[in-house]
Amino acid sequence: MSENLSVSENVSARLDPGGLYGRLKAYEGRSAANEGVGKDLVNEPMIRHWCEAMGDTNPAYRGPDAIAPPTMLQAWTMGGLSGHSDRSGAHDELFALLDDAGFTSVVATDCEQEYVRELRPGDRITYDSVIETVSERKTTKLGTGHFITTRMDVRANGKLAGRHRFRILKYAPARRTPKGRRPRPVVNRDNAGFWDGVAAHKLLIQRCTGCGELRFPWLPGCNGCGAAEWDTVEASGTGTVFSYVVMHHPRFPGFTVPEGTDTVGGTDPDGGGSGPYAVGLIELAEGVRMISNVVGAPYDKVRIGMPVRLEFLRVDEELELPVFRGGEGG
């Protein structure tokens, strides 16, 4: 028995040098935030912005008796660019302990929400947060680390409104050799027609045959009327940059456009192969929006409202993608 215990202890010591997991577990049940107060009352402008961003047209979220979308639960507790002033020392100590152990990267993995009561404009939001669980050391494709789950109890005017569980992975990145090949798009029965159109150098938009509403990305049914029947219209290929981001880091070689790569309808998409690149939310002339690369203009010259025109980029011998060339007149 003592011999077996010794072997077990040796294995544990090798997997958890310094007894790190025991120190991490000690933080379970400790407060992550005390008596936090939402920076804004529940309000109509934020509800409207949320619904516009999500494309949610539910009439319950408008008018004199409006309620807030339940999924906004976390939004009323967020600290914004100025952050939180109510975070406890235990939260920072836990993260510092993981950083010192080499688990310096972080990624959000999932969240769970429970809704107890509706939130309405004018409600005052308060909350408490607790470190609920810290997992044993886990190995994922991203790397090795620990999953941390926090639970937030959200109150409106002092009464429980809902609970929000948020889980992250604090990890040490796995070492890997960069690959220049783009991941393949997921093609299924709901979007195969779109990719067939791309292969024929056509950008196809779904159109509901019930109400005539255009939709993108492709879906099995209409968000407007619920009808399952549809046909397609070919996009004209013109549009404008509705919004955009510039990817600086981390660098994904498969998503940078090699210098001199051919596009159908243009040449050398961005003049560079390894630097930052622009990803745009493009509003097409038909009114729908899609995400794609903005090429043909330096990444730091891309602007909201910039006219763009559709091109097709040959990524490799198997894959061709729709992209948008920016510049005067598209």
C-alpha positions as CSV (number, residue, x, y, z in Angstrom):
1,M,0.0,0.0,0.0
2,S,2.8,2.4,1.0
3,E,4.6,1.6,-2.2
4,N,1.5,2.2,-4.4
5,L,0.9,5.5,-2.6
6,S,4.5,6.6,-3.2
7,V,4.1,5.9,-6.9
8,S,0.9,7.9,-7.0
9,E,2.5,10.8,-5.1
10,N,5.4,10.8,-7.6
11,V,3.0,10.9,-10.6
12,S,1.0,13.7,-9.0
13,A,4.2,15.7,-8.2
14,R,5.3,15.3,-11.8
15,L,2.0,16.4,-13.2
16,D,1.5,19.2,-10.6
17,P,4.9,20.5,-9.6
18,G,4.8,22.5,-6.4
19,G,1.2,21.4,-5.6
20,L,-0.2,24.2,-7.8
21,Y,-3.6,22.6,-8.2
22,G,-4.1,22.5,-4.4
23,R,-3.4,26.2,-4.2
24,L,-5.8,26.9,-7.1
25,K,-8.6,24.9,-5.5
26,A,-8.3,27.0,-2.4
27,Y,-9.8,29.9,-4.4
28,E,-13.1,28.0,-5.1
29,G,-16.0,29.7,-3.3
30,R,-14.1,33.0,-2.9
31,S,-15.6,36.2,-4.1
32,A,-14.6,37.6,-7.5
33,A,-16.6,40.8,-7.2
34,N,-18.5,42.3,-4.3
35,E,-21.6,44.4,-4.5
36,G,-20.9,45.4,-8.1
37,V,-23.2,48.1,-9.6
38,G,-24.1,48.3,-13.3
39,K,-22.7,51.4,-14.9
40,D,-26.1,52.2,-16.5
41,L,-29.7,51.5,-15.6
42,V,-31.4,49.2,-18.0
43,N,-32.2,51.6,-20.9
44,E,-33.9,51.7,-24.3
45,P,-30.8,52.9,-26.3
46,M,-28.7,49.9,-25.3
47,I,-31.7,47.6,-26.0
48,R,-32.1,49.1,-29.4
49,H,-28.4,48.8,-30.3
50,W,-28.4,45.2,-29.1
51,C,-31.4,44.3,-31.2
52,E,-30.0,46.1,-34.3
53,A,-26.6,44.2,-33.9
54,M,-28.4,40.9,-33.4
55,G,-31.0,41.5,-36.1
56,D,-33.7,40.8,-33.4
57,T,-37.0,42.3,-34.3
58,N,-39.1,40.9,-31.5
59,P,-41.8,43.5,-30.7
60,A,-41.5,42.7,-27.0
61,Y,-38.2,44.8,-27.0
62,R,-39.9,48.0,-28.2
63,G,-42.6,50.4,-27.1
64,P,-43.8,51.6,-23.7
65,D,-43.9,48.2,-22.1
66,A,-40.6,47.0,-23.6
67,I,-38.4,44.4,-21.8
68,A,-34.7,43.8,-22.3
69,P,-33.7,40.7,-24.3
70,P,-32.9,38.1,-21.7
71,T,-29.5,37.4,-23.3
72,M,-28.4,40.9,-22.4
73,L,-28.1,39.8,-18.8
74,Q,-24.3,40.1,-18.8
75,A,-24.3,43.3,-20.8
76,W,-25.7,45.3,-17.9
77,T,-22.8,44.2,-15.7
78,M,-19.9,44.9,-18.1
79,G,-17.2,47.4,-17.2
80,G,-16.5,48.8,-20.6
81,L,-13.1,50.3,-21.5
82,S,-12.6,51.7,-18.0
83,G,-13.0,48.2,-16.5
84,H,-14.4,47.2,-13.1
85,S,-13.5,48.8,-9.8
86,D,-15.3,46.1,-7.7
87,R,-13.2,43.1,-8.6
88,S,-11.9,41.3,-5.5
89,G,-8.3,40.6,-4.7
90,A,-8.9,36.9,-4.9
91,H,-9.6,37.1,-8.6
92,D,-6.4,38.9,-9.3
93,E,-4.4,36.6,-7.0
94,L,-5.7,33.5,-8.9
95,F,-4.8,34.9,-12.3
96,A,-1.3,36.0,-11.0
97,L,-0.7,32.5,-9.7
98,L,-1.6,31.0,-13.1
99,D,0.6,33.5,-14.9
100,D,3.5,32.8,-12.7
101,A,3.1,29.0,-13.5
102,G,3.3,29.8,-17.2
103,F,-0.4,29.8,-18.0
104,T,-0.3,33.2,-19.5
105,S,-2.9,32.9,-22.3
106,V,-6.7,33.1,-21.9
107,V,-9.7,32.2,-24.0
108,A,-13.4,32.3,-23.2
109,T,-14.9,28.8,-23.8
110,D,-18.6,29.0,-22.9
111,C,-21.3,30.6,-20.8
112,E,-24.6,29.5,-19.2
113,Q,-27.4,31.8,-18.2
114,E,-30.5,31.4,-16.0
115,Y,-33.3,33.9,-16.2
116,V,-35.5,34.5,-13.1
117,R,-37.3,37.7,-14.0
118,E,-37.6,40.2,-16.9
119,L,-35.5,43.3,-17.0
120,R,-37.2,46.6,-17.9
121,P,-35.9,50.1,-18.6
122,G,-35.1,51.9,-15.4
123,D,-34.1,48.8,-13.5
124,R,-30.9,49.3,-11.3
125,I,-28.5,46.4,-11.7
126,T,-26.3,45.0,-8.9
127,Y,-24.3,41.8,-8.8
128,D,-22.0,39.6,-6.9
129,S,-19.6,37.1,-8.5
130,V,-17.9,34.0,-7.0
131,I,-15.1,31.8,-8.3
132,E,-17.1,28.6,-8.6
133,T,-14.7,26.0,-9.9
134,V,-11.1,25.5,-11.0
135,S,-10.5,22.4,-13.0
136,E,-7.6,20.0,-12.9
137,R,-4.9,20.5,-15.5
138,K,-6.3,19.8,-18.9
139,T,-4.7,19.5,-22.3
140,T,-6.4,20.9,-25.4
141,K,-5.4,21.7,-28.9
142,L,-4.7,25.3,-27.8
143,G,-2.4,24.1,-25.0
144,T,-2.4,22.9,-21.4
145,G,-4.1,24.8,-18.6
146,H,-7.0,25.1,-16.2
147,F,-10.7,25.9,-16.7
148,I,-12.0,28.6,-14.4
149,T,-15.8,29.0,-13.9
150,T,-17.2,32.1,-12.2
151,R,-20.9,32.5,-11.3
152,M,-22.5,35.9,-11.2
153,D,-25.8,36.6,-9.5
154,V,-27.5,39.5,-11.1
155,R,-30.1,41.5,-9.3
156,A,-32.6,44.2,-10.5
157,N,-33.7,46.7,-7.8
158,G,-32.4,44.2,-5.2
159,K,-34.2,41.1,-6.5
160,L,-32.6,38.2,-8.2
161,A,-33.0,38.6,-12.0
162,G,-30.7,35.8,-13.3
163,R,-27.4,34.0,-13.0
164,H,-24.5,34.0,-15.4
165,R,-21.8,31.3,-15.4
166,F,-18.7,32.2,-17.5
167,R,-15.9,29.7,-18.2
168,I,-12.4,30.5,-19.5
169,L,-9.3,28.4,-20.1
170,K,-6.1,29.9,-18.7
171,Y,-3.4,28.0,-20.6
172,A,0.2,27.7,-21.8
173,P,0.0,27.8,-25.6
174,A,1.0,24.6,-27.4
175,R,4.0,24.9,-29.7
176,R,3.1,24.3,-33.3
177,T,4.5,24.9,-36.7
178,P,2.6,27.6,-38.6
179,K,0.7,26.3,-41.6
180,G,0.0,28.4,-44.6
181,R,-3.1,26.6,-45.7
182,R,-6.5,28.1,-45.0
183,P,-9.0,26.0,-43.1
184,R,-11.7,24.6,-45.3
185,P,-15.2,26.2,-45.0
186,V,-17.9,23.9,-43.6
187,V,-20.2,23.0,-46.5
188,N,-23.6,21.4,-45.7
189,R,-27.0,21.1,-47.2
190,D,-28.0,24.5,-45.9
191,N,-25.2,26.4,-47.6
192,A,-24.0,24.2,-50.5
193,G,-25.8,26.4,-53.0
194,F,-23.8,29.4,-51.9
195,W,-20.5,27.5,-52.5
196,D,-21.7,26.2,-55.8
197,G,-22.2,29.9,-56.8
198,V,-18.7,30.8,-55.7
199,A,-17.3,28.1,-57.8
200,A,-19.2,29.7,-60.8
201,H,-17.9,33.2,-59.7
202,K,-21.4,34.2,-58.6
203,L,-22.3,35.6,-55.2
204,L,-25.8,34.3,-54.5
205,I,-28.1,35.7,-51.9
206,Q,-31.1,33.7,-50.6
207,R,-34.5,35.2,-51.1
208,C,-37.6,34.0,-49.3
209,T,-40.4,33.1,-51.7
210,G,-42.9,33.7,-49.0
211,C,-42.2,37.4,-48.2
212,G,-39.4,38.3,-50.6
213,E,-36.9,39.1,-47.8
214,L,-33.2,38.7,-48.7
215,R,-31.0,37.0,-46.2
216,F,-27.3,36.3,-45.7
217,P,-25.7,34.2,-44.4
218,W,-27.7,31.3,-45.8
219,L,-30.3,29.8,-43.5
220,P,-32.8,26.9,-43.8
221,G,-35.7,29.2,-43.0
222,C,-36.8,32.9,-43.2
223,N,-36.3,35.0,-40.1
224,G,-39.1,37.3,-41.2
225,C,-42.0,35.0,-41.9
226,G,-40.7,31.6,-41.1
227,A,-41.2,30.1,-44.6
228,A,-38.8,27.3,-45.6
229,E,-39.0,27.9,-49.4
230,W,-36.5,30.2,-51.1
231,D,-34.7,31.0,-54.3
232,T,-31.6,33.1,-55.0
233,V,-30.6,36.4,-56.6
234,E,-27.1,37.1,-57.8
235,A,-25.5,40.1,-56.1
236,S,-24.4,42.9,-58.3
237,G,-21.0,42.8,-56.6
238,T,-20.9,46.4,-55.4
239,G,-21.1,47.5,-51.8
240,T,-19.5,49.6,-49.1
241,V,-17.5,48.9,-45.9
242,F,-20.1,49.0,-43.1
243,S,-17.5,48.2,-40.4
244,Y,-14.0,46.6,-40.3
245,V,-11.2,45.3,-38.1
246,V,-7.5,45.1,-38.8
247,M,-5.9,41.8,-37.8
248,H,-2.4,42.4,-36.3
249,H,-1.8,39.5,-34.0
250,P,-1.7,36.6,-33.7
251,R,-0.7,36.0,-37.3
252,F,-2.4,33.2,-39.2
253,P,-0.4,32.6,-42.4
254,G,-3.4,31.0,-44.0
255,F,-5.3,34.2,-43.8
256,T,-2.7,36.6,-45.2
257,V,-2.8,37.1,-48.9
258,P,0.6,36.2,-50.6
259,E,2.0,39.0,-52.7
260,G,1.0,38.6,-56.3
261,T,-1.9,36.2,-55.7
262,D,-4.4,36.3,-58.5
263,T,-8.0,37.4,-58.1
264,V,-10.7,37.1,-60.7
265,G,-11.1,40.7,-61.8
266,G,-7.9,42.0,-60.2
267,T,-4.3,41.4,-59.3
268,D,-2.1,41.6,-56.2
269,P,-4.9,41.9,-53.6
270,D,-3.0,43.8,-50.9
271,G,0.6,44.2,-51.9
272,G,1.9,42.2,-49.0
273,G,1.9,38.7,-47.6
274,S,2.7,38.6,-43.9
275,G,1.6,41.9,-42.4
276,P,-1.7,43.0,-40.9
277,Y,-4.8,42.7,-43.1
278,A,-8.3,44.1,-43.1
279,V,-11.5,42.1,-42.5
280,G,-14.6,44.0,-43.4
281,L,-18.4,43.8,-42.7
282,I,-19.5,44.6,-46.3
283,E,-23.0,46.0,-46.9
284,L,-24.0,44.9,-50.4
285,A,-26.0,47.0,-52.7
286,E,-28.9,44.6,-52.2
287,G,-29.0,45.5,-48.5
288,V,-27.5,42.3,-46.8
289,R,-24.1,42.2,-45.1
290,M,-21.3,39.7,-45.2
291,I,-17.8,39.4,-43.7
292,S,-14.8,39.1,-46.0
293,N,-11.3,40.4,-46.7
294,V,-10.9,43.9,-48.0
295,V,-8.1,43.8,-50.6
296,G,-6.6,46.2,-53.0
297,A,-6.0,49.0,-50.4
298,P,-3.5,49.2,-47.6
299,Y,-5.0,48.0,-44.3
300,D,-4.6,51.4,-42.7
301,K,-6.5,53.1,-45.5
302,V,-9.7,51.1,-45.2
303,R,-12.5,53.3,-43.9
304,I,-16.2,52.9,-43.1
305,G,-18.2,53.9,-46.2
306,M,-15.4,52.9,-48.6
307,P,-16.9,51.6,-51.9
308,V,-15.8,48.0,-52.7
309,R,-16.4,45.6,-55.6
310,L,-16.6,41.8,-55.5
311,E,-13.7,39.7,-56.7
312,F,-12.9,36.0,-56.4
313,L,-9.6,35.1,-54.8
314,R,-7.8,31.8,-55.6
315,V,-6.4,30.8,-52.2
316,D,-4.9,27.5,-53.3
317,E,-5.5,24.8,-55.8
318,E,-8.8,23.7,-54.1
319,L,-10.3,26.9,-52.6
320,E,-11.6,30.1,-54.1
321,L,-13.3,32.8,-52.0
322,P,-15.3,36.0,-52.5
323,V,-13.3,39.1,-51.4
324,F,-13.9,42.8,-51.9
325,R,-11.5,45.3,-53.5
326,G,-11.5,48.7,-51.9
327,G,-10.6,52.1,-53.4
328,E,-12.2,55.0,-55.2
329,G,-15.3,53.8,-57.1
330,G,-14.8,50.2,-55.7
